[in-house]
């Protein structure tokens, strides 16, 4: 999946402007081609919420003490990861639809943390977690890597890194959602 963004460019000879470089990742994020990525991300958020509120609760009760603890920690990471991804996707959609300028998106997206949550995949008890849950975790990680790569391609190498270390992730998510839904 990662190869679809890369650092590929298309150059065209302008008449008096010289060469113009079009970054494919930026074109994807600010075009109709963005909609499938947005749909995929939001569908994963919905699917995860349904799982965690339904079958996930039932399956978690059957786990060992270590498995239950690992499940609780990993489900927190999963929901936080998906909130971050949803926030990024909502900001990009707002820019795509003209509801926010690129500068506004850049100012708001510093609150979004991509690729920083880690995973318990290397834990000795990870295999004990329900298969459906592990599948959701893996898909969320793949989507996170894809979006982080797209983000770096559009906004620069340090774009996925927050500017400040001491943060309130829950408050930031609430602010992002307010911005996305209330302009």
Secondary structure as UniProt FT lines:
FT   HELIX           2..4
FT   TURN            5..7
FT   STRAND          9..13
FT   STRAND          19..23
FT   HELIX           24..29
FT   TURN            32..33
FT   HELIX           34..53
FT   HELIX           55..61
FT   HELIX           65..96
FT   TURN            97..98
FT   HELIX           102..109
FT   TURN            110..111
FT   TURN            121..122
FT   TURN            124..125
FT   HELIX           126..128
FT   HELIX           131..155
FT   TURN            157..160
FT   HELIX           169..182
//
